[in-house]
Each structure stands twice: as structure tokens, then as C-alpha cells.
Amino acid sequence: MLDTLLGRTALKERIADLEAERDDLEDELDAERQRRSTAVTKRQDAEERINRLEDRIADLEGQLDTQDVTTDGPQVRHDAVLRGADIDAMLDRLESYRTDPEATVTAYIDDGAVSEALTEAFGDRWPLVDDARPCLAVTDDRDLIGATLSVPRPPDPFVSFDDRVQIERSWFSEPDRYTLAVVRSDLFAMGRYEDGERTGFRGFDADLMENHSKGGFSQARFERRRDEQIDTHLDRCRAVLVELDADHLSVVGERSAVDDLREFADYTATSDARGSPEEALATARRDRWAVRYRAV
């Protein structure tokens, strides 16, 4: 009776209604947090799988091309990744080949349009060349040679009809001076090289939180903090590259990290180089100057 006289009954009912609305909203928020944490975890898992699988795609494609399967189309006859002396030996063979004038075709092909004359020169082998783009492609009018090569320092696209293969060794060799950086969400490594020797090094790891297995708010908070740590790490990497005055800067590593720093690089690529900064840089350097050779 007294509550009614003082108007407290209406206030209590209003409070109860608000508390019920609050509880409903908290339930919705908890559900949304759970959905978001699950989505973030799935995204991270997917990114990790992408980084692992992307570096194996080329090898798997090569294995697929060389499998003994029944097909009416042309097949890659040989597929190899060459390094060091093997690259020089392959270039020696190509440079020694001679034909009649305009009988040897050499072309560097990127993702742009190509001439009809070029596709006709390779005939039914053109799909194999197309699959290898961007690449240097060579053949002749007798189909005695036919190959595609990845080029570490690619020239501008061109097509040449001559009596020999048109190749410059500089396309396949380390420049006198260059800088190579490996960037991952948990690592940075950078080396300066002159005349084949490393003259400078900078490397550090990102102190990222370990994977979290709990759901709910704790998982969402963990994901936010980890993303913030990755952003801080990439900002630190960016600061190093901003201060860098380098010729021929190559940035390789985790795709999302490389994309974030693409503006500083003359060349970018994904790489699965891992381990300590020293180990990752050594692996990345070896892969950076490798050449994939396919006989078509």
C-alpha cells in the first residue's frame, strides 16, 4: 500500500523490465562474442593453412604435370627447381643452340595479352606455357627445344624471333647490391648483400600470445590482443623499411604481411621461410634466386 502511495510500485516494475531487457541483451552479446571468436579462430586457421599450402602448390602442379595419365594433350616432360651451378648449366645449353634466322622464339610473358604469332609458335603446347606465366618461354620452328623458366629479375615483356635464344644472365643472378626482407606475423628478418656477401642484418621476433582454446569472452579478448600484437609487429617492420635506402628490395613471407608492406618493395612473393630470423633469411635467399624449369 505504502509503495503504491509513494509511486514505488511503478518504479520497481520499470526496474524489473529494464533488468529483463538487460539480461536479454547480455545473452545476445555473449552469443555474438562466441560467434565472432569462432569466426576469428577459423580465419587464423585458414590463413595458416594458406601459408603452408601456397608454397607447395607449384610442386604439386609439377607432380601433376608429370604423372603418367591418359591424355590426348601435351604434357610437361621435365619439371625441376634449379639453383646455383644448375642454373648456369641450363643457360649454357640454351645459349649454345642455333637455328636459321627467325626460327628461334624467345618471349617473356607476364599476365597481359600475347600475340597470335606467339601462341602459334608453341602450337598445342601453348596451354603449358600459359600455365607457367609469368615466365620466359623458348621454342623453335622444329620443336627441338621447348621450355619455360621462372625469372628472378624479370625483364619487360617481349617476343623475339631470332637464330638463337635471347637471354641475359642478369635476369637470373643476384645483383651486385640488393636487400631481402622476410616478413611474417611473428618474425622479421632483413639482409643487405653486396657481391654475394651479406653485409648487414636486422632481425626480430614478435612476442605473440600462444593459441587460446577457450571460447566466450576470454577467446574474443585473446583474439583482439593477438591482432593488436601483430599490428604492432608490422608497424615495427614498416618503420625499418621506411628508414631503409635500398636498391632492389625484395619482400617475401606470409601473404597478409607481405601485402601490408608491398609499397616498399621492388619484388614480392609468398614464402614459407621459418625458424629463427637468421634461418628464415637464409631459406628465403635460396628460394629467391631459384629458377623453376619446365620442358614443354
Secondary structure, DSSP 8 states (H G I E B T S, - for coil): -HHHHHTHHHHHHHHHHHHHHHHHHHHHHHHHHHHHHHHHHHHHHHHHHHHHHHHHHHHHHHHHHHS----SS---SEEEEE-THHHHHHHHHHHH-B-STT-EEEEEE-SS---HHHHHHHGGGHHHHHHH-SEEEEEETTSS-EEEE--SS----EEEEESB----GGGGS--SEEEEEEEETTEEEEEEEETTEEEEEEEEE----------HHHHHHHHHHHHHHHHHHHHHHHHHHHH---SSEEEEE-HHHHHHTGGG-SEEEE----SSHHHHHHHHHHHHT-EEEEE-
